[in-house]
């Protein structure tokens, strides 16, 4: 195994809606720790929202507004989880020669 991708994709967007990146370090800096905590919180929220959405979607009498709200929250959480996955995937070691 070899190098790690140079920049870390952070779990938030800039004020302009653009991706934010962190220059490499030892992983112990304030921004790196904040990113780790934010990712953990995003994953936990995603689990909670998924549980709530399942309850709404399993009830055939759920009002349309509740179903719509569940879908909106699920899509927000999916975007967060995909960003976390991309960020972590970028930090995986790359095999030499690849």
NUTI-738574 format. One line per field, with one value per residue: x negated, y, z of N, C-alpha, C, O in turn; residue in three letters; chain. Coordinates in Angstrom, 1 decimal. Each point is the difference from the previous one (the first is absolute). Layout:
residues N
n.east <- (X,...) $
n.north <- (Y,...) $
n.up <- (Z,...) $
ca.east <- (X,...) $
ca.north <- (Y,...) $
ca.up <- (Z,...) $
c.east <- (X,...) $
c.north <- (Y,...) $
c.up <- (Z,...) $
o.east <- (X,...) $
o.north <- (Y,...) $
o.up <- (Z,...) $
residu <- (ala,...) $
chaine <- (A,...) $
***
This chain:
residues 98
n.east <- (-0.8,1.6,-0.6,-0.4,2.0,-0.6,1.5,-0.1,0.9,0.2,0.1,-1.6,1.9,-0.9,-1.1,-2.1,-0.3,-1.6,-0.6,0.4,-1.6,-0.5,-1.0,-1.2,0.8,-0.4,0.9,-2.0,0.0,-0.6,-1.4,-2.2,-1.0,-0.8,-2.0,-1.9,-0.7,-1.2,-2.2,-1.5,-0.8,-1.7,-2.0,-1.1,-1.0,-2.0,-1.7,-1.0,-1.5,-2.1,-1.2,-1.0,-2.0,-1.7,-0.8,-1.5,-2.2,-0.8,-0.4,1.1,-0.2,-1.8,0.1,1.5,1.6,1.6,1.7,1.7,1.4,1.7,1.8,1.6,1.5,1.8,1.6,1.4,1.7,1.8,1.3,1.5,2.0,1.6,1.1,1.7,2.0,1.4,1.3,1.9,1.8,1.0,1.3,1.5,-0.7,-1.6,1.4,-1.7,-0.5,0.8) $
n.north <- (-1.2,1.1,1.1,1.8,-0.8,1.0,-0.1,1.3,-1.9,2.2,-0.4,1.1,1.2,0.2,1.8,-0.5,-0.9,1.4,-1.4,-1.3,1.5,-2.2,2.0,-1.0,-1.8,1.1,1.9,1.0,0.3,2.1,0.9,-0.4,1.2,2.1,0.0,-0.2,1.9,1.4,-0.5,0.4,2.1,0.6,-0.6,1.3,1.9,-0.3,-0.3,1.9,1.1,-0.9,0.4,2.0,0.3,-1.0,1.2,1.6,-0.5,-0.2,2.2,-1.9,-0.2,-1.0,1.5,0.7,1.1,-1.4,-0.6,1.5,0.2,-1.5,0.4,1.4,-0.6,-1.1,1.3,0.8,-1.2,-0.2,1.8,0.1,-1.1,1.0,1.6,-0.6,-0.5,1.7,1.0,-1.0,0.4,2.0,-0.5,-0.7,-1.5,1.3,-1.5,-0.9,2.0,0.7) $
n.up <- (0.0,-1.1,-1.9,1.2,-0.4,-1.9,-1.6,1.9,-0.8,-0.4,2.2,-1.1,0.3,-2.1,0.7,-0.8,2.0,0.8,-1.7,1.8,-0.2,0.3,0.5,-1.6,0.9,1.9,-1.0,0.3,-2.2,0.4,-1.5,0.4,1.6,-0.6,-1.2,1.1,1.0,-1.2,-0.4,1.7,0.1,-1.3,0.7,1.5,-0.7,-0.9,1.5,0.9,-1.2,0.0,1.9,0.1,-1.0,1.1,1.7,-0.4,-0.4,2.1,0.5,-0.1,2.2,-0.5,1.7,-1.4,1.2,0.9,-1.3,-0.2,1.7,0.1,-1.3,0.8,1.6,-0.8,-0.8,1.5,0.8,-1.3,-0.1,1.7,-0.1,-1.3,1.0,1.4,-1.0,-0.6,1.6,0.7,-1.3,0.3,1.7,-1.4,1.5,-0.7,-0.9,1.2,-0.9,2.0) $
ca.east <- (0.8,-0.8,0.4,1.4,0.4,-0.6,0.9,1.2,1.3,0.6,1.4,0.9,-0.3,-0.3,1.1,0.4,0.5,-1.1,-0.7,-1.2,-1.1,-1.1,-1.4,-0.3,-0.7,0.0,1.4,0.3,0.3,1.3,1.0,0.2,0.8,1.4,0.6,0.3,1.2,1.1,0.4,0.6,1.4,0.8,0.3,1.0,1.2,0.5,0.7,1.3,1.0,0.4,0.9,1.3,0.6,0.5,1.3,1.0,0.2,0.6,1.4,0.7,0.9,-0.9,0.3,-0.9,-1.0,-1.0,-0.7,-0.9,-1.0,-0.9,-0.8,-0.9,-1.0,-0.8,-0.9,-1.0,-0.9,-0.7,-1.0,-1.0,-0.7,-0.8,-1.1,-0.9,-0.6,-1.0,-1.1,-0.8,-0.6,-1.2,-1.1,-0.5,-1.3,0.0,-1.0,-1.0,0.1,1.3) $
ca.north <- (1.2,1.2,1.3,0.4,1.2,1.2,0.9,-0.7,0.6,0.2,-0.4,1.2,0.8,1.4,0.9,0.0,-1.3,-0.8,-0.9,0.5,-1.0,0.2,-0.5,-1.1,0.2,-1.2,-0.4,0.4,1.4,0.5,-0.1,-1.4,-0.6,0.5,-0.7,-1.3,0.1,0.4,-1.2,-0.9,0.6,-0.1,-1.5,-0.3,0.6,-0.8,-1.2,0.4,0.4,-1.2,-0.6,0.7,-0.1,-1.3,0.0,0.8,-0.7,-1.2,0.2,0.4,1.1,1.2,1.1,0.4,0.9,-0.8,-0.7,0.9,0.4,-1.1,-0.1,1.2,-0.3,-1.1,0.4,0.8,-1.0,-0.7,0.9,0.0,-1.3,-0.2,0.8,-0.7,-1.2,0.5,0.5,-1.1,-0.7,0.7,-0.1,-1.3,-0.1,-0.4,-0.9,0.4,-0.4,0.3) $
ca.up <- (0.0,-0.1,0.5,0.2,-0.8,0.7,0.7,0.6,-0.2,1.3,0.0,-0.1,-1.2,0.3,-0.1,-1.4,-0.3,-0.6,1.0,0.8,0.1,1.0,-0.3,0.8,1.3,0.8,0.4,1.4,0.1,0.5,-1.1,-0.3,1.1,-0.2,-1.1,0.5,0.9,-0.9,-0.8,0.9,0.3,-1.3,-0.1,1.1,-0.4,-1.1,0.6,0.7,-1.0,-0.7,0.9,0.0,-1.3,-0.1,0.7,-0.9,-1.2,0.2,0.3,-1.2,0.2,0.2,-0.9,-1.1,0.5,0.8,-0.9,-0.7,0.9,0.2,-1.2,0.0,1.0,-0.5,-1.1,0.7,0.7,-1.1,-0.5,1.1,0.1,-1.2,0.2,0.9,-0.7,-1.0,0.7,0.6,-1.1,-0.4,1.0,0.0,-0.6,-1.3,-0.2,-0.9,-1.4,-0.5) $
c.east <- (-0.9,0.7,1.6,0.3,-0.3,1.0,1.2,1.2,0.7,1.6,1.0,-0.4,-0.3,1.2,0.6,0.6,-1.0,-0.6,-1.2,-1.0,-1.0,-1.3,-0.4,-0.8,-0.1,1.3,0.4,0.3,1.4,1.0,0.2,0.9,1.5,0.7,0.3,1.3,1.2,0.5,0.7,1.5,0.9,0.4,1.1,1.4,0.7,0.7,1.3,1.1,0.5,1.0,1.4,0.7,0.6,1.4,1.1,0.4,0.7,1.5,0.7,0.9,-0.8,0.5,-1.1,-1.1,-1.1,-0.9,-1.0,-1.1,-1.1,-1.0,-1.0,-1.2,-0.9,-0.9,-1.1,-1.1,-0.8,-1.1,-1.2,-0.8,-0.9,-1.3,-1.0,-0.7,-1.1,-1.3,-0.9,-0.6,-1.2,-1.2,-0.5,-1.4,0.2,-1.2,-1.1,0.2,1.4,0.1) $
c.north <- (1.2,1.2,0.1,1.2,1.3,0.8,-0.8,0.9,0.1,-0.2,1.2,0.8,1.4,0.9,0.1,-1.4,-0.9,-0.9,0.7,-1.2,0.4,-0.5,-1.1,0.4,-1.3,-0.5,0.4,1.4,0.3,-0.3,-1.5,-0.7,0.5,-0.8,-1.4,0.0,0.3,-1.3,-1.0,0.4,-0.2,-1.5,-0.3,0.6,-0.8,-1.3,0.3,0.3,-1.2,-0.8,0.7,-0.1,-1.4,-0.1,0.7,-0.8,-1.3,0.2,0.5,1.2,1.3,1.1,0.3,0.9,-0.7,-0.8,0.9,0.5,-1.1,-0.1,1.1,-0.3,-1.1,0.5,0.9,-0.9,-0.8,0.9,0.1,-1.3,-0.2,0.9,-0.6,-1.2,0.5,0.5,-1.1,-0.9,0.6,-0.2,-1.4,-0.1,-0.6,-1.0,0.5,-0.5,0.2,1.4) $
c.up <- (0.0,0.6,0.2,-0.8,0.8,0.8,0.6,-0.4,1.3,0.0,0.0,-1.3,0.4,-0.1,-1.4,-0.5,-0.7,1.0,0.7,0.1,1.1,-0.5,1.0,1.2,0.7,0.4,1.4,0.2,0.3,-1.2,-0.3,1.1,-0.2,-1.2,0.4,0.9,-0.8,-0.8,0.9,0.3,-1.2,-0.1,1.0,-0.4,-1.1,0.5,0.6,-1.0,-0.7,0.9,-0.1,-1.3,-0.3,0.7,-0.8,-1.2,0.2,0.3,-1.3,0.1,0.4,-0.9,-1.0,0.5,0.8,-1.0,-0.8,0.9,0.2,-1.2,-0.1,1.0,-0.5,-1.0,0.6,0.6,-1.0,-0.5,1.0,0.0,-1.3,0.1,1.0,-0.7,-1.0,0.8,0.5,-1.1,-0.5,0.9,0.1,-0.7,-1.5,-0.2,-1.0,-1.4,-0.5,-0.3) $
o.east <- (-1.1,0.5,0.7,-0.8,0.2,-0.3,0.5,0.1,0.2,0.5,1.1,-1.0,0.3,1.1,1.2,0.3,0.3,0.0,-0.6,0.4,-0.1,0.0,0.4,-0.7,0.2,0.2,1.1,0.1,0.9,1.1,1.1,0.8,0.9,1.2,1.1,0.8,1.1,1.2,1.0,0.9,1.2,1.2,0.9,1.0,1.2,1.0,1.0,1.1,1.2,1.0,1.0,1.2,1.1,0.9,1.1,1.2,0.7,0.8,-0.2,0.5,0.5,0.1,-1.1,-1.2,-1.2,-1.2,-1.2,-1.1,-1.2,-1.2,-1.2,-1.2,-1.3,-1.2,-1.1,-1.2,-1.2,-1.1,-1.2,-1.3,-1.1,-1.0,-1.2,-1.2,-1.1,-1.1,-1.2,-1.1,-1.0,-1.1,-0.9,-0.2,0.8,-1.1,0.4,0.3,0.2,1.1) $
o.north <- (0.0,0.0,-0.8,0.9,0.0,0.4,-0.9,1.2,-0.9,0.1,0.0,-0.3,0.5,-0.6,0.3,-0.1,-1.0,0.3,0.9,-1.1,1.2,-1.2,0.0,1.0,-1.1,-1.1,-0.3,0.5,-0.9,-0.5,-0.4,-0.8,-0.8,-0.3,-0.5,-0.9,-0.6,-0.2,-0.6,-0.8,-0.4,-0.3,-0.8,-0.7,-0.2,-0.3,-0.7,-0.4,-0.1,-0.5,-0.7,-0.2,-0.1,-0.6,-0.5,-0.1,-0.5,-1.0,1.1,0.6,1.0,-0.3,-0.2,-0.1,0.4,0.0,-0.3,0.1,0.3,-0.2,-0.2,0.2,0.0,-0.4,0.0,0.2,-0.2,-0.6,0.0,0.0,-0.6,-0.4,0.0,-0.2,-0.7,-0.3,0.0,-0.5,-0.6,0.2,-0.3,0.7,-0.8,0.3,0.7,-1.2,-0.2,0.5) $
o.up <- (0.5,1.1,-0.5,-0.2,1.2,1.1,-0.7,0.3,0.7,-1.1,0.5,-0.6,1.1,-0.3,-0.2,-1.1,-0.7,1.2,-0.6,0.2,0.3,-0.4,1.1,0.1,-0.6,0.6,0.4,1.1,-0.1,0.3,-0.3,-0.4,0.3,0.1,-0.3,-0.2,0.2,-0.1,-0.4,0.1,0.1,-0.4,-0.3,0.2,0.0,-0.5,-0.2,0.1,-0.3,-0.6,0.0,-0.1,-0.6,-0.6,-0.1,-0.3,-0.9,-0.1,-0.4,-0.9,0.3,-1.2,0.3,-0.3,-0.1,0.3,-0.2,-0.4,0.0,0.1,-0.4,-0.4,0.2,-0.1,-0.5,-0.1,0.2,-0.2,-0.4,0.0,0.2,-0.5,-0.3,0.2,-0.1,-0.5,-0.1,0.1,-0.4,-0.5,0.7,-1.0,-0.2,0.3,-0.9,-0.1,-1.2,-0.4) $
residu <- (unk,unk,unk,unk,unk,unk,unk,unk,unk,unk,unk,unk,unk,unk,unk,unk,unk,unk,unk,unk,unk,unk,unk,unk,unk,unk,unk,unk,unk,unk,unk,unk,unk,unk,unk,unk,unk,unk,unk,unk,unk,unk,unk,unk,unk,unk,unk,unk,unk,unk,unk,unk,unk,unk,unk,unk,unk,unk,unk,unk,unk,unk,unk,unk,unk,unk,unk,unk,unk,unk,unk,unk,unk,unk,unk,unk,unk,unk,unk,unk,unk,unk,unk,unk,unk,unk,unk,unk,unk,unk,unk,unk,unk,unk,unk,unk,unk,unk) $
chaine <- (A,A,A,A,A,A,A,A,A,A,A,A,A,A,A,A,A,A,A,A,A,A,A,A,A,A,A,A,A,A,A,A,A,A,A,A,A,A,A,A,A,A,A,A,A,A,A,A,A,A,A,A,A,A,A,A,A,A,A,A,A,A,A,A,A,A,A,A,A,A,A,A,A,A,A,A,A,A,A,A,A,A,A,A,A,A,A,A,A,A,A,A,A,A,A,A,A,A) $
***
